Amino acid sequence: MEVESLPVLSKQEAQIGSDWEVKVNSLLQKQFGYSSLKKFQKEALVAWLDHQDCLVLAATGSGKSLCFQIPALLTGKVVVVISPLISLMHDQCSKLSKHGVSACFLGSGQPDSSVEQKAMRGMYNIIYVCPETVLRLIKPLQRLAENRGIALFAIDEVHCVSKWGHDFRPDYRRLSVLRENFSANCLKFLKSDIPLMALTATATIQVQKDILKSLCMSKETKIVVTSLFRPNLRFLVKHSRTSSPASYQKDFCQLIDTYVRKGKNGEMKKTIILPELDDQSDSSSGCDTSGADRISPIYNLEDGDIDADNDEITSTREKEMSVEYLENDVDIFQSVDDWDVACGEFYGHSPPEEWDICGSSRITDPPDKLEERGRIMKEPLEQGPTIIYVPTRKETLRIAKYLCGFGVKAAAYNAALPKSHLRRVHNEFHENKLEVVIATIAFGMGIDKLNVRRIIHYGWPQSVEAYYQEAGRAGRDGKLAECTLYANLLKAPTLLPNRRSEDQTKQAYKMLSDCFRYGMNTSCCRAKMLVEYFGEDFGHDKCLMCDVCVNGPPVMRNLKEEANILMQVIASYSVWKNSADGSYDDVMCSDIRRQKFMEKPNLRMFVSKIREQSQKFLATDLLWWRGLARILENKGYIREGDEKIHVQIKFPEPTELGLEFLQSDNEQTFYVYPESDMLLSASECKSYSSFSEWGKGWADPETRRQRLESRQSHKKPRKSRRRKSRKSNPEPGTVRNRLAAKLSKKKS
Ligand SMILES: Nc1ncnc2c1ncn2[C@@H]1O[C@H](COP(=O)(O)OP(=O)(O)OP(=O)(O)O)[C@@H](O)[C@H]1O
């Protein structure tokens, strides 16, 4: 079919003059019902009008999509948007059609579909396409550029380009072909290169540089940065073992209350007596299953899976850690075809004559004035929907079953579930038929649902980037929303299995370590920590809403004596290591067992040494000293002595600064805020749920003494554990080694 004979939209070589803003505002009001552009949207459009490449870094839910949608409407040319997931492309197309804009999406399947052919003839204003497909369509796109014209290539969720980011997709990296193939040099009919617009909400400085370089964006690329601060999000961190029904009972009772006991108007709907669940028991054993008939049918779709899962729940912890479990039970990232549809088209319905100005579909620029934030803080947290993120697929099913057992309308979402089920969960969530979705990272990017009130991370996320991206699904309507991280603060998190190069492994550990530090923090405003992680100057001291701001940091303690003794032990080892005669016997090597560690003693050994040396510290535990080591590391007094990166410092070495500290006057104080593991170590016998409570306990020397004494008397005798030298040959029996063997077998 000839291009001319197609019902393509008229090619308006729009005369975009100085009155472009007037035109855009009228388009905005007519098509979208918005009163004006946001500042960053305007900046991005100005760059595009100047034929400049542009990198847009703006908060989740701030309205980045409009930056690339407007050029299509303003020029009548096509905008090609590269996007990582079918679900995300589908949602955007569906929304655009309501605004009178025609759009289609092309996944990686069905290369000869009619939608693709129509797209290449210019029948849609906007083409959403996955990276794999755009690479295949270079020639047809060049023809499209010549006929109808391409206004812009937008690369959405562009952090996927970077190996240093949290969601690396190798095909995104190949998108540099766009610059090569759509430049004025290559296509003689072009007056200037077709601009690239790259957009993300989560890119550190390192990732930003990598994006510019790997996409071959021009040297004059305009970087549009807005604050990543989301003033209506309240961030909290709570300690939980997160692995057992007993934790569910403790952690989810309030959530169950929200949906089941209190109706929309706050009246009690039914009284639920939470069953006493044994820590080791099967999660199904104690559930009130009387609500089973109210379980969303969507969940029952997975009957087979659930039964299979029940069997698995009873399996031992050891079995859970098998290689198969590790490889098959996590979603590293969602493949582009996350739904059971490969492509789709949406024709624009005419937008309503009058937009409902008070409608729920409008958000405003985030308030940065203190009074406005004060107003949000005082708002009650509305019922709204919740997303619970968990690390493993099994946990999505387990927690969904648990919540459904209490009558909550909950469903699981993970990449191993049938794609038809995923599409249904997605749709029902958007239609407010589901109250809670329990998901792996597969349910993340592009969930643009305005009224999500709670994001719960149940287990450590793999990075601060992933955490902030997922937390950003909350409160897109600007109203108060809560983002709670439940994590086991007693244990450093581990990397989920994935194939990584050596460099990527290092980077992955670094990101995990940063995330761990976020959880351990007790003194810095959480929102400040999060936005500063991305290189932004927060500009405020506090968000006034997170748990640290509300509860206040714990009481500062003078840990000069403790810091001194730890630094001394570390430094004496270092002196011995660097000395020629190797006489270190007064420090560490008093028996044969220890000699095994002489090559490189770790923090654990240093702590044992301190306990042996000093009666005063006999009752202290490694957890507490780990916290202190982290503080010393943050201050630059010690550094990791291993070539590998560890989530928590493992083989500490003193720095110059640390040695100076050791020489400092003993009278000098060393006041610090205890980190959460230190507080937790001091309150292990009592269950605390917030840092403020731990803080109170720790601050009082008498309470601390009592706790330590009681800890001593409750302490079970240590099981003698045989430790293997790090240098010893890999033993195939360990999970790590079996996994390594399996991965290397697959590679070869
Ligand atoms: N100028 C504007 N005025 C009012 N509302 C707007 C404006 N621009 C966008 N919005 C609204 O903001 C919401 C979020 O938009 P969008 O999905 O583009 O966010 P995003 O920045 O891409 O988020 P994410 O990074 O999380 O995907 C949408 O519901 C959109 O309608």
The ligand as an ORCA input file, in Angstrom:
! r2SCAN-3c Opt
* xyz 0 1
  N       1.658     19.872     33.369
  C       0.962     19.011     34.071
  N      -0.020     19.430     34.875
  C      -0.736     18.544     35.601
  N      -0.555     17.212     35.592
  C       0.412     16.710     34.825
  C       1.213     17.583     34.023
  N       2.109     16.804     33.363
  C       1.858     15.528     33.730
  N       0.857     15.448     34.604
  C       0.325     14.206     35.238
  O       1.367     13.614     36.010
  C       1.159     12.202     36.116
  C       2.457     11.457     35.985
  O       2.916     11.586     34.665
  P       3.962     10.575     34.029
  O       3.423      9.190     33.972
  O       4.430     11.187     32.779
  O       5.088     10.613     35.119
  P       6.593     10.153     35.011
  O       7.417     11.309     35.405
  O       6.856      9.528     33.678
  O       6.658      9.059     36.146
  P       7.544      7.713     36.266
  O       8.982      8.088     36.172
  O       7.229      7.225     37.640
  O       7.077      6.791     35.210
  C       0.176     11.821     35.045
  O      -0.989     11.347     35.637
  C      -0.037     13.094     34.257
  O      -1.359     13.183     33.857
*
